[in-house]
Amino acid sequence: MWSRLRPRRIRARRAPITEPERPLPVKPDEIAKLTKFLRAKFELPSISVKKRPQKNDSAEVYIGEEFVGVIFRDEEDGELSYNFSMAILEFDLEE
């Protein structure tokens, strides 16, 4: 009788395991558009965007020969955007 009164365990359904989406590479035409955009936005003709040697989901940003940051390509829900990330170290501020 006691076994009839105990609540039944309900198993949670697991979501199917899917492979993570691989980022699409930054294409040469995108690099050219990003370079043009950054030069106009910052009014800085020496800024350039270059392909990264080891990764293809992002590109490197240079001012002259100095590396200043990375642009990441983000495509979600059919919309494409780019995120510019620039680290500023404390000793760079002390001049």
Backbone as XML, in Angstrom:
<?xml version="1.0"?>
<chain id="A" units="angstrom">
  <residue number="1" name="MET">
    <atom name="N" x="0.827" y="-1.191" z="0.000"/>
    <atom name="CA" x="0.000" y="0.000" z="0.000"/>
    <atom name="C" x="0.872" y="1.256" z="0.000"/>
  </residue>
  <residue number="2" name="TRP">
    <atom name="N" x="1.926" y="1.283" z="0.790"/>
    <atom name="CA" x="2.783" y="2.459" z="0.878"/>
    <atom name="C" x="3.361" y="2.815" z="-0.482"/>
  </residue>
  <residue number="3" name="SER">
    <atom name="N" x="3.719" y="1.830" z="-1.277"/>
    <atom name="CA" x="4.309" y="2.102" z="-2.580"/>
    <atom name="C" x="3.341" y="2.813" z="-3.506"/>
  </residue>
  <residue number="4" name="ARG">
    <atom name="N" x="2.066" y="2.627" z="-3.283"/>
    <atom name="CA" x="1.087" y="3.315" z="-4.128"/>
    <atom name="C" x="0.957" y="4.791" z="-3.766"/>
  </residue>
  <residue number="5" name="LEU">
    <atom name="N" x="1.338" y="5.186" z="-2.571"/>
    <atom name="CA" x="1.165" y="6.567" z="-2.123"/>
    <atom name="C" x="2.377" y="7.451" z="-2.403"/>
  </residue>
  <residue number="6" name="ARG">
    <atom name="N" x="3.530" y="6.853" z="-2.701"/>
    <atom name="CA" x="4.721" y="7.652" z="-2.956"/>
    <atom name="C" x="4.604" y="8.357" z="-4.306"/>
  </residue>
  <residue number="7" name="PRO">
    <atom name="N" x="5.104" y="9.605" z="-4.373"/>
    <atom name="CA" x="5.057" y="10.297" z="-5.671"/>
    <atom name="C" x="5.998" y="9.639" z="-6.668"/>
  </residue>
  <residue number="8" name="ARG">
    <atom name="N" x="5.611" y="9.679" z="-7.893"/>
    <atom name="CA" x="6.431" y="9.099" z="-8.955"/>
    <atom name="C" x="7.491" y="10.098" z="-9.393"/>
  </residue>
  <residue number="9" name="ARG">
    <atom name="N" x="8.664" y="9.583" z="-9.698"/>
    <atom name="CA" x="9.733" y="10.443" z="-10.212"/>
    <atom name="C" x="9.478" y="10.731" z="-11.679"/>
  </residue>
  <residue number="10" name="ILE">
    <atom name="N" x="9.648" y="11.975" z="-12.007"/>
    <atom name="CA" x="9.485" y="12.385" z="-13.403"/>
    <atom name="C" x="10.858" y="12.730" z="-13.938"/>
  </residue>
  <residue number="11" name="ARG">
    <atom name="N" x="11.233" y="12.101" z="-15.025"/>
    <atom name="CA" x="12.530" y="12.381" z="-15.635"/>
    <atom name="C" x="12.442" y="13.596" z="-16.548"/>
  </residue>
  <residue number="12" name="ALA">
    <atom name="N" x="13.412" y="14.473" z="-16.377"/>
    <atom name="CA" x="13.474" y="15.655" z="-17.245"/>
    <atom name="C" x="13.997" y="15.241" z="-18.615"/>
  </residue>
  <residue number="13" name="ARG">
    <atom name="N" x="13.436" y="15.820" z="-19.629"/>
    <atom name="CA" x="13.904" y="15.531" z="-20.985"/>
    <atom name="C" x="15.146" y="16.358" z="-21.265"/>
  </residue>
  <residue number="14" name="ARG">
    <atom name="N" x="16.122" y="15.731" z="-21.838"/>
    <atom name="CA" x="17.355" y="16.424" z="-22.185"/>
    <atom name="C" x="17.256" y="16.963" z="-23.597"/>
  </residue>
  <residue number="15" name="ALA">
    <atom name="N" x="17.819" y="18.144" z="-23.760"/>
    <atom name="CA" x="17.872" y="18.726" z="-25.100"/>
    <atom name="C" x="18.859" y="17.923" z="-25.939"/>
  </residue>
  <residue number="16" name="PRO">
    <atom name="N" x="18.578" y="17.775" z="-27.209"/>
    <atom name="CA" x="19.504" y="17.023" z="-28.053"/>
    <atom name="C" x="20.866" y="17.712" z="-28.115"/>
  </residue>
  <residue number="17" name="ILE">
    <atom name="N" x="21.903" y="16.913" z="-28.125"/>
    <atom name="CA" x="23.262" y="17.451" z="-28.197"/>
    <atom name="C" x="23.554" y="17.803" z="-29.647"/>
  </residue>
  <residue number="18" name="THR">
    <atom name="N" x="23.925" y="19.041" z="-29.853"/>
    <atom name="CA" x="24.240" y="19.492" z="-31.205"/>
    <atom name="C" x="25.672" y="19.991" z="-31.238"/>
  </residue>
  <residue number="19" name="GLU">
    <atom name="N" x="26.244" y="19.970" z="-32.406"/>
    <atom name="CA" x="27.598" y="20.498" z="-32.560"/>
    <atom name="C" x="27.561" y="22.012" z="-32.464"/>
  </residue>
  <residue number="20" name="PRO">
    <atom name="N" x="28.575" y="22.615" z="-31.822"/>
    <atom name="CA" x="28.597" y="24.080" z="-31.759"/>
    <atom name="C" x="28.778" y="24.664" z="-33.158"/>
  </residue>
  <residue number="21" name="GLU">
    <atom name="N" x="28.134" y="25.798" z="-33.359"/>
    <atom name="CA" x="28.256" y="26.452" z="-34.660"/>
    <atom name="C" x="29.668" y="26.985" z="-34.828"/>
  </residue>
  <residue number="22" name="ARG">
    <atom name="N" x="30.236" y="26.707" z="-35.961"/>
    <atom name="CA" x="31.580" y="27.214" z="-36.240"/>
    <atom name="C" x="31.462" y="28.587" z="-36.870"/>
  </residue>
  <residue number="23" name="PRO">
    <atom name="N" x="32.249" y="29.527" z="-36.377"/>
    <atom name="CA" x="32.175" y="30.871" z="-36.950"/>
    <atom name="C" x="32.665" y="30.876" z="-38.390"/>
  </residue>
  <residue number="24" name="LEU">
    <atom name="N" x="32.019" y="31.691" z="-39.181"/>
    <atom name="CA" x="32.427" y="31.826" z="-40.573"/>
    <atom name="C" x="33.651" y="32.724" z="-40.645"/>
  </residue>
  <residue number="25" name="PRO">
    <atom name="N" x="34.529" y="32.471" z="-41.591"/>
    <atom name="CA" x="35.748" y="33.287" z="-41.678"/>
    <atom name="C" x="35.461" y="34.718" z="-42.126"/>
  </residue>
  <residue number="26" name="VAL">
    <atom name="N" x="36.334" y="35.630" z="-41.702"/>
    <atom name="CA" x="36.264" y="37.016" z="-42.171"/>
    <atom name="C" x="36.877" y="37.023" z="-43.569"/>
  </residue>
  <residue number="27" name="LYS">
    <atom name="N" x="36.082" y="37.421" z="-44.537"/>
    <atom name="CA" x="36.502" y="37.377" z="-45.941"/>
    <atom name="C" x="37.300" y="38.627" z="-46.315"/>
  </residue>
  <residue number="28" name="PRO">
    <atom name="N" x="38.118" y="38.522" z="-47.363"/>
    <atom name="CA" x="38.913" y="39.686" z="-47.794"/>
    <atom name="C" x="38.066" y="40.922" z="-48.109"/>
  </residue>
  <residue number="29" name="ASP">
    <atom name="N" x="36.882" y="40.743" z="-48.691"/>
    <atom name="CA" x="36.039" y="41.908" z="-48.977"/>
    <atom name="C" x="35.516" y="42.548" z="-47.696"/>
  </residue>
  <residue number="30" name="GLU">
    <atom name="N" x="35.286" y="41.740" z="-46.654"/>
    <atom name="CA" x="34.869" y="42.287" z="-45.365"/>
    <atom name="C" x="36.010" y="43.071" z="-44.725"/>
  </residue>
  <residue number="31" name="ILE">
    <atom name="N" x="37.230" y="42.557" z="-44.837"/>
    <atom name="CA" x="38.400" y="43.247" z="-44.292"/>
    <atom name="C" x="38.558" y="44.613" z="-44.962"/>
  </residue>
  <residue number="32" name="ALA">
    <atom name="N" x="38.352" y="44.668" z="-46.274"/>
    <atom name="CA" x="38.447" y="45.942" z="-46.998"/>
    <atom name="C" x="37.357" y="46.912" z="-46.533"/>
  </residue>
  <residue number="33" name="LYS">
    <atom name="N" x="36.136" y="46.420" z="-46.350"/>
    <atom name="CA" x="35.038" y="47.282" z="-45.886"/>
    <atom name="C" x="35.288" y="47.780" z="-44.466"/>
  </residue>
  <residue number="34" name="LEU">
    <atom name="N" x="35.797" y="46.898" z="-43.604"/>
    <atom name="CA" x="36.094" y="47.302" z="-42.227"/>
    <atom name="C" x="37.198" y="48.349" z="-42.177"/>
  </residue>
  <residue number="35" name="THR">
    <atom name="N" x="38.234" y="48.167" z="-42.997"/>
    <atom name="CA" x="39.318" y="49.156" z="-43.067"/>
    <atom name="C" x="38.774" y="50.506" z="-43.507"/>
  </residue>
  <residue number="36" name="LYS">
    <atom name="N" x="37.970" y="50.507" z="-44.543"/>
    <atom name="CA" x="37.385" y="51.752" z="-45.062"/>
    <atom name="C" x="36.513" y="52.424" z="-43.996"/>
  </residue>
  <residue number="37" name="PHE">
    <atom name="N" x="35.707" y="51.624" z="-43.295"/>
    <atom name="CA" x="34.829" y="52.161" z="-42.259"/>
    <atom name="C" x="35.632" y="52.798" z="-41.125"/>
  </residue>
  <residue number="38" name="LEU">
    <atom name="N" x="36.641" y="52.066" z="-40.616"/>
    <atom name="CA" x="37.431" y="52.585" z="-39.498"/>
    <atom name="C" x="38.216" y="53.837" z="-39.879"/>
  </residue>
  <residue number="39" name="ARG">
    <atom name="N" x="38.764" y="53.875" z="-41.092"/>
    <atom name="CA" x="39.496" y="55.068" z="-41.541"/>
    <atom name="C" x="38.586" y="56.286" z="-41.576"/>
  </residue>
  <residue number="40" name="ALA">
    <atom name="N" x="37.362" y="56.099" z="-42.048"/>
    <atom name="CA" x="36.408" y="57.211" z="-42.107"/>
    <atom name="C" x="35.920" y="57.591" z="-40.703"/>
  </residue>
  <residue number="41" name="LYS">
    <atom name="N" x="35.598" y="56.595" z="-39.895"/>
    <atom name="CA" x="35.039" y="56.851" z="-38.562"/>
    <atom name="C" x="36.039" y="57.556" z="-37.650"/>
  </residue>
  <residue number="42" name="PHE">
    <atom name="N" x="37.294" y="57.125" z="-37.656"/>
    <atom name="CA" x="38.300" y="57.713" z="-36.786"/>
    <atom name="C" x="39.137" y="58.793" z="-37.477"/>
  </residue>
  <residue number="43" name="GLU">
    <atom name="N" x="38.831" y="59.063" z="-38.754"/>
    <atom name="CA" x="39.582" y="60.039" z="-39.545"/>
    <atom name="C" x="41.072" y="59.763" z="-39.419"/>
  </residue>
  <residue number="44" name="LEU">
    <atom name="N" x="41.445" y="58.509" z="-39.680"/>
    <atom name="CA" x="42.808" y="58.046" z="-39.476"/>
    <atom name="C" x="43.212" y="57.137" z="-40.645"/>
  </residue>
  <residue number="45" name="PRO">
    <atom name="N" x="43.901" y="57.695" z="-41.645"/>
    <atom name="CA" x="44.250" y="56.894" z="-42.821"/>
    <atom name="C" x="45.257" y="55.779" z="-42.553"/>
  </residue>
  <residue number="46" name="SER">
    <atom name="N" x="45.960" y="55.823" z="-41.413"/>
    <atom name="CA" x="46.964" y="54.790" z="-41.137"/>
    <atom name="C" x="46.384" y="53.548" z="-40.453"/>
  </residue>
  <residue number="47" name="ILE">
    <atom name="N" x="45.079" y="53.561" z="-40.155"/>
    <atom name="CA" x="44.467" y="52.391" z="-39.526"/>
    <atom name="C" x="44.189" y="51.340" z="-40.597"/>
  </residue>
  <residue number="48" name="SER">
    <atom name="N" x="44.423" y="50.070" z="-40.255"/>
    <atom name="CA" x="44.167" y="48.998" z="-41.217"/>
    <atom name="C" x="43.701" y="47.743" z="-40.503"/>
  </residue>
  <residue number="49" name="VAL">
    <atom name="N" x="42.992" y="46.914" z="-41.231"/>
    <atom name="CA" x="42.500" y="45.644" z="-40.724"/>
    <atom name="C" x="43.200" y="44.550" z="-41.520"/>
  </residue>
  <residue number="50" name="LYS">
    <atom name="N" x="43.734" y="43.557" z="-40.796"/>
    <atom name="CA" x="44.477" y="42.475" z="-41.446"/>
    <atom name="C" x="43.963" y="41.123" z="-40.972"/>
  </residue>
  <residue number="51" name="LYS">
    <atom name="N" x="44.093" y="40.138" z="-41.840"/>
    <atom name="CA" x="43.721" y="38.780" z="-41.505"/>
    <atom name="C" x="44.617" y="38.261" z="-40.379"/>
  </residue>
  <residue number="52" name="ARG">
    <atom name="N" x="44.034" y="37.496" z="-39.440"/>
    <atom name="CA" x="44.823" y="36.890" z="-38.364"/>
    <atom name="C" x="45.477" y="35.616" z="-38.877"/>
  </residue>
  <residue number="53" name="PRO">
    <atom name="N" x="46.706" y="35.373" z="-38.481"/>
    <atom name="CA" x="47.410" y="34.192" z="-38.996"/>
    <atom name="C" x="46.861" y="32.859" z="-38.492"/>
  </residue>
  <residue number="54" name="GLN">
    <atom name="N" x="46.365" y="32.792" z="-37.262"/>
    <atom name="CA" x="45.942" y="31.518" z="-36.685"/>
    <atom name="C" x="44.436" y="31.328" z="-36.603"/>
  </residue>
  <residue number="55" name="LYS">
    <atom name="N" x="43.670" y="32.392" z="-36.658"/>
    <atom name="CA" x="42.210" y="32.296" z="-36.499"/>
    <atom name="C" x="41.530" y="32.960" z="-37.679"/>
  </residue>
  <residue number="56" name="ASN">
    <atom name="N" x="40.330" y="32.473" z="-37.982"/>
    <atom name="CA" x="39.636" y="33.072" z="-39.118"/>
    <atom name="C" x="38.303" y="33.706" z="-38.735"/>
  </residue>
  <residue number="57" name="ASP">
    <atom name="N" x="37.933" y="33.673" z="-37.449"/>
    <atom name="CA" x="36.675" y="34.276" z="-37.028"/>
    <atom name="C" x="36.831" y="35.736" z="-36.631"/>
  </residue>
  <residue number="58" name="SER">
    <atom name="N" x="38.037" y="36.263" z="-36.812"/>
    <atom name="CA" x="38.314" y="37.642" z="-36.422"/>
    <atom name="C" x="39.463" y="38.190" z="-37.255"/>
  </residue>
  <residue number="59" name="ALA">
    <atom name="N" x="39.698" y="39.489" z="-37.106"/>
    <atom name="CA" x="40.783" y="40.160" z="-37.830"/>
    <atom name="C" x="41.493" y="41.111" z="-36.874"/>
  </residue>
  <residue number="60" name="GLU">
    <atom name="N" x="42.740" y="41.434" z="-37.192"/>
    <atom name="CA" x="43.545" y="42.325" z="-36.345"/>
    <atom name="C" x="43.472" y="43.755" z="-36.854"/>
  </residue>
  <residue number="61" name="VAL">
    <atom name="N" x="43.519" y="44.694" z="-35.920"/>
    <atom name="CA" x="43.482" y="46.119" z="-36.263"/>
    <atom name="C" x="44.837" y="46.725" z="-35.907"/>
  </residue>
  <residue number="62" name="TYR">
    <atom name="N" x="45.388" y="47.479" z="-36.848"/>
    <atom name="CA" x="46.690" y="48.128" z="-36.671"/>
    <atom name="C" x="46.568" y="49.623" z="-36.936"/>
  </residue>
  <residue number="63" name="ILE">
    <atom name="N" x="47.380" y="50.392" z="-36.235"/>
    <atom name="CA" x="47.595" y="51.790" z="-36.578"/>
    <atom name="C" x="49.060" y="51.863" z="-36.959"/>
  </residue>
  <residue number="64" name="GLY">
    <atom name="N" x="49.309" y="52.063" z="-38.233"/>
    <atom name="CA" x="50.661" y="51.933" z="-38.750"/>
    <atom name="C" x="51.087" y="50.490" z="-38.609"/>
  </residue>
  <residue number="65" name="GLU">
    <atom name="N" x="52.194" y="50.258" z="-37.909"/>
    <atom name="CA" x="52.674" y="48.892" z="-37.667"/>
    <atom name="C" x="52.319" y="48.388" z="-36.260"/>
  </residue>
  <residue number="66" name="GLU">
    <atom name="N" x="51.626" y="49.216" z="-35.468"/>
    <atom name="CA" x="51.304" y="48.850" z="-34.090"/>
    <atom name="C" x="49.954" y="48.162" z="-33.991"/>
  </residue>
  <residue number="67" name="PHE">
    <atom name="N" x="49.939" y="46.965" z="-33.414"/>
    <atom name="CA" x="48.701" y="46.226" z="-33.166"/>
    <atom name="C" x="47.916" y="46.939" z="-32.080"/>
  </residue>
  <residue number="68" name="VAL">
    <atom name="N" x="46.614" y="47.186" z="-32.337"/>
    <atom name="CA" x="45.801" y="47.880" z="-31.335"/>
    <atom name="C" x="44.567" y="47.100" z="-30.889"/>
  </residue>
  <residue number="69" name="GLY">
    <atom name="N" x="44.138" y="46.098" z="-31.647"/>
    <atom name="CA" x="42.948" y="45.371" z="-31.230"/>
    <atom name="C" x="42.525" y="44.307" z="-32.213"/>
  </residue>
  <residue number="70" name="VAL">
    <atom name="N" x="41.370" y="43.731" z="-31.909"/>
    <atom name="CA" x="40.819" y="42.640" z="-32.710"/>
    <atom name="C" x="39.362" y="42.945" z="-33.022"/>
  </residue>
  <residue number="71" name="ILE">
    <atom name="N" x="38.949" y="42.615" z="-34.228"/>
    <atom name="CA" x="37.546" y="42.708" z="-34.619"/>
    <atom name="C" x="37.015" y="41.287" z="-34.750"/>
  </residue>
  <residue number="72" name="PHE">
    <atom name="N" x="35.949" y="40.995" z="-33.998"/>
    <atom name="CA" x="35.321" y="39.684" z="-34.045"/>
    <atom name="C" x="34.073" y="39.740" z="-34.915"/>
  </residue>
  <residue number="73" name="ARG">
    <atom name="N" x="33.904" y="38.717" z="-35.716"/>
    <atom name="CA" x="32.726" y="38.591" z="-36.586"/>
    <atom name="C" x="31.655" y="37.851" z="-35.799"/>
  </residue>
  <residue number="74" name="ASP">
    <atom name="N" x="30.422" y="38.372" z="-35.803"/>
    <atom name="CA" x="29.332" y="37.757" z="-35.054"/>
    <atom name="C" x="28.099" y="37.680" z="-35.936"/>
  </residue>
  <residue number="75" name="GLU">
    <atom name="N" x="27.685" y="36.462" z="-36.208"/>
    <atom name="CA" x="26.474" y="36.270" z="-37.017"/>
    <atom name="C" x="25.475" y="35.490" z="-36.179"/>
  </residue>
  <residue number="76" name="GLU">
    <atom name="N" x="24.373" y="36.151" z="-35.852"/>
    <atom name="CA" x="23.351" y="35.535" z="-35.024"/>
    <atom name="C" x="21.976" y="35.866" z="-35.574"/>
  </residue>
  <residue number="77" name="ASP">
    <atom name="N" x="21.134" y="34.877" z="-35.649"/>
    <atom name="CA" x="19.769" y="35.038" z="-36.161"/>
    <atom name="C" x="19.748" y="35.691" z="-37.534"/>
  </residue>
  <residue number="78" name="GLY">
    <atom name="N" x="20.730" y="35.370" z="-38.358"/>
    <atom name="CA" x="20.769" y="35.898" z="-39.711"/>
    <atom name="C" x="21.284" y="37.322" z="-39.818"/>
  </residue>
  <residue number="79" name="GLU">
    <atom name="N" x="21.682" y="37.929" z="-38.701"/>
    <atom name="CA" x="22.202" y="39.297" z="-38.719"/>
    <atom name="C" x="23.700" y="39.274" z="-38.449"/>
  </residue>
  <residue number="80" name="LEU">
    <atom name="N" x="24.443" y="40.027" z="-39.223"/>
    <atom name="CA" x="25.892" y="40.072" z="-39.120"/>
    <atom name="C" x="26.330" y="41.362" z="-38.445"/>
  </residue>
  <residue number="81" name="SER">
    <atom name="N" x="27.247" y="41.241" z="-37.487"/>
    <atom name="CA" x="27.823" y="42.421" z="-36.847"/>
    <atom name="C" x="29.286" y="42.135" z="-36.545"/>
  </residue>
  <residue number="82" name="TYR">
    <atom name="N" x="30.011" y="43.193" z="-36.209"/>
    <atom name="CA" x="31.431" y="43.086" z="-35.880"/>
    <atom name="C" x="31.660" y="43.785" z="-34.550"/>
  </residue>
  <residue number="83" name="ASN">
    <atom name="N" x="32.467" y="43.175" z="-33.697"/>
    <atom name="CA" x="32.784" y="43.748" z="-32.385"/>
    <atom name="C" x="34.268" y="44.051" z="-32.324"/>
  </residue>
  <residue number="84" name="PHE">
    <atom name="N" x="34.595" y="45.317" z="-32.055"/>
    <atom name="CA" x="35.984" y="45.748" z="-31.962"/>
    <atom name="C" x="36.398" y="45.720" z="-30.497"/>
  </residue>
  <residue number="85" name="SER">
    <atom name="N" x="37.477" y="45.003" z="-30.182"/>
    <atom name="CA" x="37.979" y="44.887" z="-28.821"/>
    <atom name="C" x="39.407" y="45.411" z="-28.762"/>
  </residue>
  <residue number="86" name="MET">
    <atom name="N" x="39.621" y="46.384" z="-27.860"/>
    <atom name="CA" x="40.944" y="46.992" z="-27.712"/>
    <atom name="C" x="41.299" y="47.036" z="-26.232"/>
  </residue>
  <residue number="87" name="ALA">
    <atom name="N" x="42.386" y="46.380" z="-25.873"/>
    <atom name="CA" x="42.850" y="46.398" z="-24.485"/>
    <atom name="C" x="43.785" y="47.590" z="-24.299"/>
  </residue>
  <residue number="88" name="ILE">
    <atom name="N" x="43.584" y="48.318" z="-23.204"/>
    <atom name="CA" x="44.448" y="49.447" z="-22.873"/>
    <atom name="C" x="45.110" y="49.117" z="-21.542"/>
  </residue>
  <residue number="89" name="LEU">
    <atom name="N" x="46.420" y="48.936" z="-21.579"/>
    <atom name="CA" x="47.164" y="48.593" z="-20.378"/>
    <atom name="C" x="47.468" y="49.856" z="-19.568"/>
  </residue>
  <residue number="90" name="GLU">
    <atom name="N" x="47.553" y="49.690" z="-18.262"/>
    <atom name="CA" x="47.769" y="50.838" z="-17.376"/>
    <atom name="C" x="49.043" y="51.590" z="-17.714"/>
  </residue>
  <residue number="91" name="PHE">
    <atom name="N" x="50.128" y="50.871" z="-18.005"/>
    <atom name="CA" x="51.390" y="51.565" z="-18.283"/>
    <atom name="C" x="51.337" y="52.338" z="-19.604"/>
  </residue>
  <residue number="92" name="ASP">
    <atom name="N" x="50.395" y="51.999" z="-20.484"/>
    <atom name="CA" x="50.209" y="52.779" z="-21.714"/>
    <atom name="C" x="49.652" y="54.170" z="-21.420"/>
  </residue>
  <residue number="93" name="LEU">
    <atom name="N" x="48.953" y="54.305" z="-20.301"/>
    <atom name="CA" x="48.356" y="55.585" z="-19.918"/>
    <atom name="C" x="49.335" y="56.514" z="-19.235"/>
  </residue>
  <residue number="94" name="GLU">
    <atom name="N" x="50.440" y="55.973" z="-18.781"/>
    <atom name="CA" x="51.426" y="56.755" z="-18.029"/>
    <atom name="C" x="52.535" y="57.240" z="-18.958"/>
  </residue>
  <residue number="95" name="GLU">
    <atom name="N" x="52.296" y="58.297" z="-19.628"/>
    <atom name="CA" x="53.336" y="58.864" z="-20.518"/>
    <atom name="C" x="53.637" y="60.275" z="-20.163"/>
  </residue>
</chain>
